[in-house]
Amino acid sequence: MRAAASFLAVLVVAFSAVTADAQRRGTLETPQPQAQQQQQQQPPPQQLTAQTILKWINAYREKPEPEKVPQAVKAMSGLGLFKELEQAGVYQGFIAGVIAANPEIAEKLIAEMFPLPPEDQVVIVRAIAYSGLKGWKELLQKFVERMPTKKVLIEHHLYGKGATFETLELKGSPAHIDIMWGHYFGSGNYKGIDRIVGVLPWSKDRNDVEKLTLGSMAKWTLATNLQTDPKLLAYAKRKLETVPKDAAKELREVITAAETYETGAIRKQAVAAVEELRRKGPEYARNVSWWGQAGQTALAFGCIVASALGAPQVGIPCVIGGALSNVALKYGVPQE
């Protein structure tokens, strides 16, 4: 999920190399003990933030490094990125995608993610369930003892109606679209993209506010990522031949916007649609709880809401694929 001028805040574990300048100085200065030289050559560690983590996730599929993911998960936890689960969709999806792409070492990777605070272990449970990995139930059962406070949640997924990657209802929350993007970033698999393409027709719905929200988010995130991901663009073009006509029409528009670098037009369409729906009457315009939910669940759509409400300059990084903002929530609630 690439950064865009508008849509929702989210491991780069940056790894250092000695700079050319440092190497040059090393050849000119008086020889020093080896241990001291090594100490001086170590650059200061780069500070991890939600933004650097998101950049790392975004680039991960081009150079997968699964052995570094457990460390990254702990960094996410340390930064508090799992505290609000509705804001952690891209992270849950990313971990799920990494598990799916590495079945032979999945158990080892998960084991190395521990210890985690009990409240953050929900992400691990869901990541395993959302991985789409064959035998995910057996894998989850192996970690029951490591997560005793999550026994009920684990049993809900194993024996109840807990969602899996295939059954996760996209209409349930914009965060679920974030999960689809995260899964793609972690695995390079297009299963999540197929599901996003499937809801593109919702962007034209003028009667269901949830569908309009999710369809607009799906359309904009897809267009922005197609613009910077040639492989994904090629895949989207192939999908034109197999998707239903209504989805193909919207997908064709997304592809054109990406290839002509006019993704801003899609954003404007989404803003106009939201504003039109908002004007339809008290049920939409005065539903403060729903507009607040829009701000809490997806910064991507929160940015659209802000623009529709006449506050386009909200001073927040509208990032594709997750990372919510209280500022988006603030501007996402219409004034009485």
C-alpha atoms as a printed R data frame, in Angstrom:
    type eleno elety resid chain resno       x       y       z
1   ATOM     1    CA   MET     A     1   0.000   0.000   0.000
2   ATOM     2    CA   ARG     A     2   2.116   3.103  -1.216
3   ATOM     3    CA   ALA     A     3   1.954   6.589   0.220
4   ATOM     4    CA   ALA     A     4  -0.541   8.846  -1.589
5   ATOM     5    CA   ALA     A     5  -1.604  12.441  -1.298
6   ATOM     6    CA   SER     A     6  -4.746  11.260   0.352
7   ATOM     7    CA   PHE     A     7  -5.856   7.656   1.821
8   ATOM     8    CA   LEU     A     8  -5.004   5.984   5.775
9   ATOM     9    CA   ALA     A     9  -0.676   5.962   9.248
10  ATOM    10    CA   VAL     A    10   1.911   2.459   9.169
11  ATOM    11    CA   LEU     A    11   8.719  -1.698   9.880
12  ATOM    12    CA   VAL     A    12  11.213  -0.421   8.248
13  ATOM    13    CA   VAL     A    13  13.973  -2.157   9.964
14  ATOM    14    CA   ALA     A    14  16.718  -0.124   8.376
15  ATOM    15    CA   PHE     A    15  20.019  -1.860   8.048
16  ATOM    16    CA   SER     A    16  23.196   0.144   7.900
17  ATOM    17    CA   ALA     A    17  26.236   0.253   5.654
18  ATOM    18    CA   VAL     A    18  29.462   2.170   6.166
19  ATOM    19    CA   THR     A    19  29.377   5.405   4.188
20  ATOM    20    CA   ALA     A    20  31.948   6.256   1.559
21  ATOM    21    CA   ASP     A    21  33.017   9.242   3.614
22  ATOM    22    CA   ALA     A    22  33.661   7.080   6.645
23  ATOM    23    CA   GLN     A    23  35.698   4.683   4.532
24  ATOM    24    CA   ARG     A    24  37.769   7.543   3.160
25  ATOM    25    CA   ARG     A    25  38.558   8.881   6.611
26  ATOM    26    CA   GLY     A    26  39.453   5.388   7.768
27  ATOM    27    CA   THR     A    27  42.243   5.167   5.177
28  ATOM    28    CA   LEU     A    28  43.729   8.539   6.109
29  ATOM    29    CA   GLU     A    29  43.640   8.483   9.903
30  ATOM    30    CA   THR     A    30  46.165   6.891  12.207
31  ATOM    31    CA   PRO     A    31  45.569   3.146  12.621
32  ATOM    32    CA   GLN     A    32  43.612   2.302  15.746
33  ATOM    33    CA   PRO     A    33  42.857  -0.934  17.570
34  ATOM    34    CA   GLN     A    34  40.451  -3.137  15.634
35  ATOM    35    CA   ALA     A    35  37.761  -3.107  18.321
36  ATOM    36    CA   GLN     A    36  37.836   0.696  18.449
37  ATOM    37    CA   GLN     A    37  37.671   0.937  14.655
38  ATOM    38    CA   GLN     A    38  34.633  -1.361  14.544
39  ATOM    39    CA   GLN     A    39  32.912   0.686  17.224
40  ATOM    40    CA   GLN     A    40  33.526   3.910  15.336
41  ATOM    41    CA   GLN     A    41  32.283   2.419  12.065
42  ATOM    42    CA   GLN     A    42  28.909   1.480  13.551
43  ATOM    43    CA   PRO     A    43  26.423   4.193  12.513
44  ATOM    44    CA   PRO     A    44  23.714   5.150  14.962
45  ATOM    45    CA   PRO     A    45  20.579   3.001  14.589
46  ATOM    46    CA   GLN     A    46  17.787   4.530  12.559
47  ATOM    47    CA   GLN     A    47  14.765   5.412  14.624
48  ATOM    48    CA   LEU     A    48  11.762   3.249  13.886
49  ATOM    49    CA   THR     A    49   8.435   4.931  13.338
50  ATOM    50    CA   ALA     A    50   5.079   3.883  11.942
51  ATOM    51    CA   GLN     A    51   6.096   5.513   8.648
52  ATOM    52    CA   THR     A    52   9.412   3.660   8.341
53  ATOM    53    CA   ILE     A    53   7.673   0.402   9.190
54  ATOM    54    CA   LEU     A    54   5.049   1.016   6.518
55  ATOM    55    CA   LYS     A    55   7.735   1.754   3.927
56  ATOM    56    CA   TRP     A    56   9.476  -1.504   4.769
57  ATOM    57    CA   ILE     A    57   6.220  -3.423   4.483
58  ATOM    58    CA   ASN     A    58   5.465  -1.739   1.176
59  ATOM    59    CA   ALA     A    59   8.807  -2.795  -0.318
60  ATOM    60    CA   TYR     A    60   9.009  -6.205   1.351
61  ATOM    61    CA   ARG     A    61   7.598  -8.306  -1.485
62  ATOM    62    CA   GLU     A    62  10.412  -7.143  -3.787
63  ATOM    63    CA   LYS     A    63  13.032  -8.484  -1.362
64  ATOM    64    CA   PRO     A    64  11.428 -10.839   1.160
65  ATOM    65    CA   GLU     A    65  13.347 -11.246   4.406
66  ATOM    66    CA   PRO     A    66  11.119 -13.458   6.565
67  ATOM    67    CA   GLU     A    67  13.843 -13.981   9.158
68  ATOM    68    CA   LYS     A    68  13.568 -10.295  10.073
69  ATOM    69    CA   VAL     A    69   9.787 -10.279  10.460
70  ATOM    70    CA   PRO     A    70   9.723 -11.461  14.128
71  ATOM    71    CA   GLN     A    71  11.964  -8.546  15.086
72  ATOM    72    CA   ALA     A    72   9.701  -6.269  13.090
73  ATOM    73    CA   VAL     A    73   6.589  -7.553  14.868
74  ATOM    74    CA   LYS     A    74   8.177  -6.777  18.225
75  ATOM    75    CA   ALA     A    75   9.016  -3.300  16.967
76  ATOM    76    CA   MET     A    76   5.391  -2.795  15.903
77  ATOM    77    CA   SER     A    77   4.257  -3.875  19.330
78  ATOM    78    CA   GLY     A    78   6.749  -1.561  21.009
79  ATOM    79    CA   LEU     A    79   5.442   1.375  18.969
80  ATOM    80    CA   GLY     A    80   1.883   0.600  20.033
81  ATOM    81    CA   LEU     A    81   0.732  -0.174  16.491
82  ATOM    82    CA   PHE     A    82  -1.456  -3.054  17.692
83  ATOM    83    CA   LYS     A    83  -3.342  -1.143  20.373
84  ATOM    84    CA   GLU     A    84  -6.306  -0.313  18.139
85  ATOM    85    CA   LEU     A    85  -7.129  -3.400  16.106
86  ATOM    86    CA   GLU     A    86  -9.251  -1.442  13.644
87  ATOM    87    CA   GLN     A    87  -6.128   0.557  12.892
88  ATOM    88    CA   ALA     A    88  -3.858  -2.483  12.609
89  ATOM    89    CA   GLY     A    89  -5.346  -4.114   9.524
90  ATOM    90    CA   VAL     A    90  -2.325  -3.678   7.301
91  ATOM    91    CA   TYR     A    91  -0.041  -5.128   9.992
92  ATOM    92    CA   GLN     A    92  -2.287  -8.127  10.630
93  ATOM    93    CA   GLY     A    93  -2.506  -8.758   6.904
94  ATOM    94    CA   PHE     A    94   1.242  -8.395   6.420
95  ATOM    95    CA   ILE     A    95   2.076 -10.930   9.126
96  ATOM    96    CA   ALA     A    96  -0.559 -13.263   7.676
97  ATOM    97    CA   GLY     A    97   0.972 -12.900   4.208
98  ATOM    98    CA   VAL     A    98   4.469 -13.683   5.471
99  ATOM    99    CA   ILE     A    99   3.152 -16.813   7.211
100 ATOM   100    CA   ALA     A   100   1.356 -17.856   4.022
101 ATOM   101    CA   ALA     A   101   4.473 -17.376   1.902
102 ATOM   102    CA   ASN     A   102   6.727 -19.367   4.251
103 ATOM   103    CA   PRO     A   103   4.857 -22.520   5.328
104 ATOM   104    CA   GLU     A   104   8.059 -24.454   5.951
105 ATOM   105    CA   ILE     A   105   9.297 -21.988   8.599
106 ATOM   106    CA   ALA     A   106   5.978 -20.502   9.695
107 ATOM   107    CA   GLU     A   107   6.061 -22.129  13.130
108 ATOM   108    CA   LYS     A   108   9.610 -20.912  13.747
109 ATOM   109    CA   LEU     A   109   8.776 -17.358  12.669
110 ATOM   110    CA   ILE     A   110   5.735 -17.191  14.936
111 ATOM   111    CA   ALA     A   111   7.656 -18.625  17.898
112 ATOM   112    CA   GLU     A   112  10.278 -15.905  17.490
113 ATOM   113    CA   MET     A   113   7.598 -13.193  17.665
114 ATOM   114    CA   PHE     A   114   7.178 -14.004  21.355
115 ATOM   115    CA   PRO     A   115   7.163 -12.732  23.987
116 ATOM   116    CA   LEU     A   116   4.426 -10.227  23.202
117 ATOM   117    CA   PRO     A   117   2.103  -8.424  25.620
118 ATOM   118    CA   PRO     A   118  -1.162 -10.379  25.988
119 ATOM   119    CA   GLU     A   119  -3.169  -7.543  24.446
120 ATOM   120    CA   ASP     A   120  -1.034  -7.692  21.273
121 ATOM   121    CA   GLN     A   121  -1.331 -11.451  20.880
122 ATOM   122    CA   VAL     A   122  -4.715 -10.978  19.200
123 ATOM   123    CA   VAL     A   123  -2.796  -9.889  16.097
124 ATOM   124    CA   ILE     A   124  -0.863 -13.171  16.036
125 ATOM   125    CA   VAL     A   125  -4.027 -15.257  16.407
126 ATOM   126    CA   ARG     A   126  -5.723 -13.401  13.583
127 ATOM   127    CA   ALA     A   127  -2.640 -13.412  11.378
128 ATOM   128    CA   ILE     A   128  -2.505 -17.196  11.546
129 ATOM   129    CA   ALA     A   129  -6.233 -17.471  10.811
130 ATOM   130    CA   TYR     A   130  -6.020 -14.925   7.982
131 ATOM   131    CA   SER     A   131  -2.945 -16.484   6.407
132 ATOM   132    CA   GLY     A   132  -4.921 -18.823   4.173
133 ATOM   133    CA   LEU     A   133  -2.237 -21.387   4.927
134 ATOM   134    CA   LYS     A   134  -3.236 -25.003   4.563
135 ATOM   135    CA   GLY     A   135  -3.200 -26.465   8.037
136 ATOM   136    CA   TRP     A   136  -3.494 -23.085   9.778
137 ATOM   137    CA   LYS     A   137  -5.641 -24.633  12.503
138 ATOM   138    CA   GLU     A   138  -2.933 -27.102  13.442
139 ATOM   139    CA   LEU     A   139  -0.426 -24.253  13.447
140 ATOM   140    CA   LEU     A   140  -2.612 -22.134  15.726
141 ATOM   141    CA   GLN     A   141  -3.106 -25.026  18.147
142 ATOM   142    CA   LYS     A   142   0.644 -25.204  18.690
143 ATOM   143    CA   PHE     A   143   0.593 -21.750  20.280
144 ATOM   144    CA   VAL     A   144  -2.351 -22.130  22.637
145 ATOM   145    CA   GLU     A   145  -0.042 -22.488  25.640
146 ATOM   146    CA   ARG     A   146   1.913 -19.383  24.623
147 ATOM   147    CA   MET     A   147  -1.292 -17.336  24.641
148 ATOM   148    CA   PRO     A   148  -3.389 -18.595  27.585
149 ATOM   149    CA   THR     A   149  -5.353 -15.340  27.869
150 ATOM   150    CA   LYS     A   150  -6.472 -15.726  24.252
151 ATOM   151    CA   LYS     A   151  -7.877 -19.212  24.662
152 ATOM   152    CA   VAL     A   152 -11.459 -18.132  23.983
153 ATOM   153    CA   LEU     A   153 -10.435 -16.233  20.844
154 ATOM   154    CA   ILE     A   154  -8.359 -19.163  19.622
155 ATOM   155    CA   GLU     A   155 -11.221 -21.599  20.170
156 ATOM   156    CA   HIS     A   156 -13.539 -19.195  18.367
157 ATOM   157    CA   HIS     A   157 -11.335 -19.487  15.279
158 ATOM   158    CA   LEU     A   158 -10.713 -23.206  15.648
159 ATOM   159    CA   TYR     A   159 -14.207 -24.398  16.467
160 ATOM   160    CA   GLY     A   160 -16.554 -21.435  16.097
161 ATOM   161    CA   LYS     A   161 -17.258 -18.824  13.474
162 ATOM   162    CA   GLY     A   162 -13.991 -16.929  13.589
163 ATOM   163    CA   ALA     A   163 -13.149 -15.444  10.192
164 ATOM   164    CA   THR     A   164 -10.470 -16.802   7.901
165 ATOM   165    CA   PHE     A   165  -8.853 -15.108   4.922
166 ATOM   166    CA   GLU     A   166 -11.506 -16.538   2.624
167 ATOM   167    CA   THR     A   167 -14.490 -15.713   4.843
168 ATOM   168    CA   LEU     A   168 -13.448 -12.286   6.117
169 ATOM   169    CA   GLU     A   169 -16.336  -9.997   5.193
170 ATOM   170    CA   LEU     A   170 -15.016  -6.884   3.477
171 ATOM   171    CA   LYS     A   171 -18.206  -5.003   4.207
172 ATOM   172    CA   GLY     A   172 -17.526  -5.429   7.898
173 ATOM   173    CA   SER     A   173 -14.881  -2.704   8.064
174 ATOM   174    CA   PRO     A   174 -12.476  -0.687   5.891
175 ATOM   175    CA   ALA     A   175  -9.769  -2.298   8.036
176 ATOM   176    CA   HIS     A   176 -10.529  -5.553   6.224
177 ATOM   177    CA   ILE     A   177  -9.400  -3.997   2.963
178 ATOM   178    CA   ASP     A   178  -6.203  -3.010   4.764
179 ATOM   179    CA   ILE     A   179  -5.798  -6.682   5.690
180 ATOM   180    CA   MET     A   180  -6.060  -7.655   2.017
181 ATOM   181    CA   TRP     A   181  -3.357  -5.145   1.096
182 ATOM   182    CA   GLY     A   182  -1.135  -6.259   3.957
183 ATOM   183    CA   HIS     A   183  -1.471  -9.886   2.842
184 ATOM   184    CA   TYR     A   184  -0.350  -8.892  -0.644
185 ATOM   185    CA   PHE     A   185   2.629  -6.930   0.694
186 ATOM   186    CA   GLY     A   186   3.717  -9.881   2.840
187 ATOM   187    CA   SER     A   187   3.185 -12.668   0.328
188 ATOM   188    CA   GLY     A   188   3.101 -11.174  -3.167
189 ATOM   189    CA   ASN     A   189  -0.020 -13.309  -3.655
190 ATOM   190    CA   TYR     A   190  -2.931 -11.772  -5.562
191 ATOM   191    CA   LYS     A   191  -5.758 -13.430  -3.610
192 ATOM   192    CA   GLY     A   192  -6.369 -10.291  -1.599
193 ATOM   193    CA   ILE     A   193  -6.221  -8.142  -4.735
194 ATOM   194    CA   ASP     A   194  -8.940 -10.302  -6.298
195 ATOM   195    CA   ARG     A   195 -11.191  -9.565  -3.355
196 ATOM   196    CA   ILE     A   196 -10.487  -5.834  -3.576
197 ATOM   197    CA   VAL     A   197 -11.324  -5.859  -7.298
198 ATOM   198    CA   GLY     A   198 -14.549  -7.650  -6.453
199 ATOM   199    CA   VAL     A   199 -15.868  -4.708  -4.413
200 ATOM   200    CA   LEU     A   200 -14.992  -1.981  -6.930
201 ATOM   201    CA   PRO     A   201 -18.641  -1.730  -8.108
202 ATOM   202    CA   TRP     A   202 -19.549  -0.573  -4.593
203 ATOM   203    CA   SER     A   203 -17.913   2.763  -5.400
204 ATOM   204    CA   LYS     A   204 -21.005   3.520  -7.498
205 ATOM   205    CA   ASP     A   205 -23.522   2.591  -4.802
206 ATOM   206    CA   ARG     A   206 -25.592   5.599  -3.752
207 ATOM   207    CA   ASN     A   207 -27.906   3.863  -1.303
208 ATOM   208    CA   ASP     A   208 -25.579   1.973   1.027
209 ATOM   209    CA   VAL     A   209 -23.097   4.179   2.848
210 ATOM   210    CA   GLU     A   210 -20.903   1.237   3.883
211 ATOM   211    CA   LYS     A   211 -20.575  -0.022   0.334
212 ATOM   212    CA   LEU     A   212 -19.810   3.460  -0.942
213 ATOM   213    CA   THR     A   213 -17.117   3.820   1.715
214 ATOM   214    CA   LEU     A   214 -15.457   0.525   0.974
215 ATOM   215    CA   GLY     A   215 -15.824   0.723  -2.792
216 ATOM   216    CA   SER     A   216 -14.236   4.183  -2.828
217 ATOM   217    CA   MET     A   217 -11.397   3.050  -0.593
218 ATOM   218    CA   ALA     A   218 -10.806  -0.053  -2.725
219 ATOM   219    CA   LYS     A   219 -10.793   1.975  -5.924
220 ATOM   220    CA   TRP     A   220  -8.414   4.645  -4.722
221 ATOM   221    CA   THR     A   221  -5.947   2.308  -3.016
222 ATOM   222    CA   LEU     A   222  -5.877   0.081  -6.089
223 ATOM   223    CA   ALA     A   223  -5.296   2.982  -8.474
224 ATOM   224    CA   THR     A   224  -2.486   4.412  -6.361
225 ATOM   225    CA   ASN     A   225  -0.716   1.079  -6.039
226 ATOM   226    CA   LEU     A   226  -1.129   0.236  -9.722
227 ATOM   227    CA   GLN     A   227   0.581   3.514 -10.529
228 ATOM   228    CA   THR     A   228   3.786   2.407  -8.800
229 ATOM   229    CA   ASP     A   229   3.677  -1.386  -9.114
230 ATOM   230    CA   PRO     A   230   4.192  -2.630 -12.717
231 ATOM   231    CA   LYS     A   231   3.592  -6.270 -11.795
232 ATOM   232    CA   LEU     A   232   0.322  -5.432 -10.120
233 ATOM   233    CA   LEU     A   233  -0.686  -3.299 -13.101
234 ATOM   234    CA   ALA     A   234  -0.041  -6.194 -15.475
235 ATOM   235    CA   TYR     A   235  -2.095  -8.476 -13.261
236 ATOM   236    CA   ALA     A   236  -4.974  -6.002 -13.170
237 ATOM   237    CA   LYS     A   237  -5.025  -5.890 -16.974
238 ATOM   238    CA   ARG     A   238  -5.279  -9.672 -17.098
239 ATOM   239    CA   LYS     A   239  -8.162  -9.556 -14.646
240 ATOM   240    CA   LEU     A   240 -10.193  -7.465 -17.101
241 ATOM   241    CA   GLU     A   241 -10.832 -10.618 -19.082
242 ATOM   242    CA   THR     A   242 -12.300 -12.611 -16.206
243 ATOM   243    CA   VAL     A   243 -14.152 -10.283 -13.804
244 ATOM   244    CA   PRO     A   244 -17.876  -9.459 -14.121
245 ATOM   245    CA   LYS     A   245 -18.827  -6.544 -16.356
246 ATOM   246    CA   ASP     A   246 -19.566  -4.100 -13.551
247 ATOM   247    CA   ALA     A   247 -16.208  -4.798 -11.896
248 ATOM   248    CA   ALA     A   248 -14.414  -4.685 -15.261
249 ATOM   249    CA   LYS     A   249 -15.805  -1.230 -15.939
250 ATOM   250    CA   GLU     A   250 -14.492   0.147 -12.654
251 ATOM   251    CA   LEU     A   251 -11.192  -1.712 -12.991
252 ATOM   252    CA   ARG     A   252 -10.670  -0.278 -16.464
253 ATOM   253    CA   GLU     A   253 -11.161   3.199 -15.029
254 ATOM   254    CA   VAL     A   254  -8.654   2.456 -12.271
255 ATOM   255    CA   ILE     A   255  -6.074   1.197 -14.766
256 ATOM   256    CA   THR     A   256  -6.496   4.271 -16.972
257 ATOM   257    CA   ALA     A   257  -6.099   6.579 -13.983
258 ATOM   258    CA   ALA     A   258  -2.934   4.755 -12.925
259 ATOM   259    CA   GLU     A   259  -1.355   4.792 -16.377
260 ATOM   260    CA   THR     A   260  -2.146   8.469 -16.971
261 ATOM   261    CA   TYR     A   261  -1.135   9.486 -13.433
262 ATOM   262    CA   GLU     A   262  -4.576  10.915 -12.791
263 ATOM   263    CA   THR     A   263  -5.482   9.048  -9.635
264 ATOM   264    CA   GLY     A   264  -6.548  12.359  -8.118
265 ATOM   265    CA   ALA     A   265  -9.672  12.163 -10.273
266 ATOM   266    CA   ILE     A   266 -10.742   9.025  -8.447
267 ATOM   267    CA   ARG     A   267 -10.319  10.799  -5.157
268 ATOM   268    CA   LYS     A   268 -12.455  13.692  -6.377
269 ATOM   269    CA   GLN     A   269 -15.169  11.277  -7.476
270 ATOM   270    CA   ALA     A   270 -15.156   9.664  -4.047
271 ATOM   271    CA   VAL     A   271 -15.376  13.043  -2.313
272 ATOM   272    CA   ALA     A   272 -18.290  14.083  -4.545
273 ATOM   273    CA   ALA     A   273 -20.103  10.811  -3.933
274 ATOM   274    CA   VAL     A   274 -19.731  11.101  -0.169
275 ATOM   275    CA   GLU     A   275 -20.921  14.703  -0.214
276 ATOM   276    CA   GLU     A   276 -23.924  13.803  -2.384
277 ATOM   277    CA   LEU     A   277 -24.899  10.963  -0.088
278 ATOM   278    CA   ARG     A   278 -24.391  13.181   2.938
279 ATOM   279    CA   ARG     A   279 -26.869  15.709   1.580
280 ATOM   280    CA   LYS     A   280 -29.620  13.151   1.177
281 ATOM   281    CA   GLY     A   281 -31.043  13.694   4.621
282 ATOM   282    CA   PRO     A   282 -30.704  13.458   8.374
283 ATOM   283    CA   GLU     A   283 -30.081   9.701   8.382
284 ATOM   284    CA   TYR     A   284 -26.742  10.166   6.665
285 ATOM   285    CA   ALA     A   285 -25.825  13.745   7.450
286 ATOM   286    CA   ARG     A   286 -26.525  13.507  11.191
287 ATOM   287    CA   ASN     A   287 -25.252  10.021  11.851
288 ATOM   288    CA   VAL     A   288 -22.306  11.209  13.928
289 ATOM   289    CA   SER     A   289 -21.429   7.731  15.135
290 ATOM   290    CA   TRP     A   290 -21.033   6.466  11.575
291 ATOM   291    CA   TRP     A   291 -18.853   9.370  10.482
292 ATOM   292    CA   GLY     A   292 -16.729   8.860  13.557
293 ATOM   293    CA   GLN     A   293 -16.407   5.202  12.637
294 ATOM   294    CA   ALA     A   294 -15.219   6.216   9.175
295 ATOM   295    CA   GLY     A   295 -12.445   8.238  10.749
296 ATOM   296    CA   GLN     A   296 -11.450   5.460  13.119
297 ATOM   297    CA   THR     A   297 -11.355   2.576  10.688
298 ATOM   298    CA   ALA     A   298  -9.426   3.854   7.707
299 ATOM   299    CA   LEU     A   299  -7.231   6.918   7.383
300 ATOM   300    CA   ALA     A   300  -7.558   6.396   3.664
301 ATOM   301    CA   PHE     A   301 -11.251   7.082   3.727
302 ATOM   302    CA   GLY     A   302 -10.878   9.490   6.622
303 ATOM   303    CA   CYS     A   303  -8.972  11.758   4.281
304 ATOM   304    CA   ILE     A   304 -11.819  11.605   1.757
305 ATOM   305    CA   VAL     A   305 -14.313  12.420   4.488
306 ATOM   306    CA   ALA     A   306 -12.199  15.390   5.579
307 ATOM   307    CA   SER     A   307 -12.244  16.772   2.056
308 ATOM   308    CA   ALA     A   308 -15.968  16.209   1.683
309 ATOM   309    CA   LEU     A   309 -16.537  18.155   4.868
310 ATOM   310    CA   GLY     A   310 -14.560  21.126   3.618
311 ATOM   311    CA   ALA     A   311 -11.332  20.417   5.508
312 ATOM   312    CA   PRO     A   312  -8.890  19.169   2.835
313 ATOM   313    CA   GLN     A   313  -5.810  20.393   4.701
314 ATOM   314    CA   VAL     A   314  -5.926  18.285   7.825
315 ATOM   315    CA   GLY     A   315  -2.194  18.144   8.367
316 ATOM   316    CA   ILE     A   316  -1.989  14.347   8.424
317 ATOM   317    CA   PRO     A   317  -0.163  11.810   6.263
318 ATOM   318    CA   CYS     A   318  -2.922  10.101   4.277
319 ATOM   319    CA   VAL     A   319  -1.256   6.745   3.657
320 ATOM   320    CA   ILE     A   320  -2.529   3.909   1.528
321 ATOM   321    CA   GLY     A   321  -3.409   0.805   3.459
322 ATOM   322    CA   GLY     A   322  -3.823   1.728   7.099
323 ATOM   323    CA   ALA     A   323  -2.467   3.842   9.900
324 ATOM   324    CA   LEU     A   324  -5.369   5.733  11.285
325 ATOM   325    CA   SER     A   325  -5.421   9.190  12.762
326 ATOM   326    CA   ASN     A   326  -7.365  10.900  15.504
327 ATOM   327    CA   VAL     A   327  -7.095  13.994  13.362
328 ATOM   328    CA   ALA     A   328  -9.026  12.224  10.616
329 ATOM   329    CA   LEU     A   329 -11.655  11.349  13.194
330 ATOM   330    CA   LYS     A   330 -11.816  14.945  14.369
331 ATOM   331    CA   TYR     A   331 -12.562  16.210  10.882
332 ATOM   332    CA   GLY     A   332 -14.708  13.168  10.062
333 ATOM   333    CA   VAL     A   333 -17.549  14.222  12.366
334 ATOM   334    CA   PRO     A   334 -19.965  16.725  10.819
335 ATOM   335    CA   GLN     A   335 -20.847  19.750  12.867
336 ATOM   336    CA   GLU     A   336 -24.380  20.065  14.182
